[in-house]
Amino acid sequence: MSIKTTAYTLPAHWACALINGDESGMSEEESAALDRWIKDTRPGYCLGCSDEPEFCTNHDADGYALAGDCLIFTFEEIKK
């Protein structure tokens, strides 16, 4: 078994949903966009994110979310 980590630059407002599984502060549109990104990208388990947001016009969720404050999220994918 090997463990691989991948970093994605994603909207900062996705943090609570990705790390804690709590989408309560998100609109239905935001939640649907996040769900589509997860389904299409299959990033694995979110381990955490960077501390300081940075404004990004381009990020790894282009097409799913608009430009805005982003964080770098680290995901773990376990391959068998």
C-alpha positions in Angstrom: 0.0 0.0 0.0 1.3 3.5 -0.8 0.2 6.8 0.4 0.2 9.9 -1.8 -0.5 13.4 -0.9 -1.7 16.1 -3.3 -2.1 19.8 -2.7 -4.9 21.8 -4.3 -5.5 25.6 -4.2 -9.2 25.9 -3.4 -11.7 28.5 -2.1 -11.1 29.3 1.5 -14.9 29.1 2.3 -14.7 25.4 1.5 -12.4 24.8 4.5 -15.0 23.8 7.1 -16.8 21.5 4.6 -13.6 19.8 3.4 -11.9 19.4 6.8 -14.9 18.9 9.2 -17.6 17.8 6.8 -19.7 20.8 7.9 -21.5 22.6 5.0 -23.9 24.5 7.3 -22.4 27.9 6.4 -22.6 27.3 2.6 -25.3 28.2 0.2 -27.0 25.5 -1.8 -25.0 26.6 -4.9 -21.7 26.6 -3.0 -22.4 23.1 -1.6 -23.4 21.8 -5.0 -20.2 23.2 -6.6 -18.1 21.6 -3.9 -19.9 18.3 -4.4 -19.3 18.4 -8.2 -15.6 19.2 -7.7 -15.2 16.3 -5.3 -17.0 13.9 -7.6 -15.0 15.0 -10.7 -11.6 15.3 -9.0 -11.8 12.5 -6.4 -9.1 14.1 -4.2 -9.2 11.7 -1.3 -9.3 12.6 2.4 -8.5 16.2 3.4 -5.7 16.4 5.9 -5.8 20.2 6.4 -5.0 23.5 4.8 -2.7 26.5 5.0 -3.2 29.2 7.6 -3.3 32.4 5.5 -5.7 32.9 2.6 -4.4 34.5 -0.6 -6.6 36.0 -3.4 -6.5 33.9 -6.5 -8.0 34.6 -9.9 -7.1 31.0 -11.0 -7.3 28.0 -8.7 -7.8 24.3 -8.8 -11.6 24.7 -8.6 -11.9 26.9 -11.7 -15.2 26.2 -13.3 -16.7 25.3 -9.9 -16.1 28.5 -7.9 -15.2 32.2 -8.7 -12.0 34.0 -8.0 -11.6 34.8 -4.3 -9.6 34.0 -1.2 -8.0 30.6 -1.4 -6.1 28.2 0.8 -3.8 25.3 -0.1 -5.5 22.1 1.0 -3.6 18.8 1.3 -5.4 15.6 0.5 -4.3 12.0 1.2 -5.1 9.3 -1.3 -4.5 5.7 -0.3 -3.7 3.4 -3.3 -3.9 -0.3 -2.9 
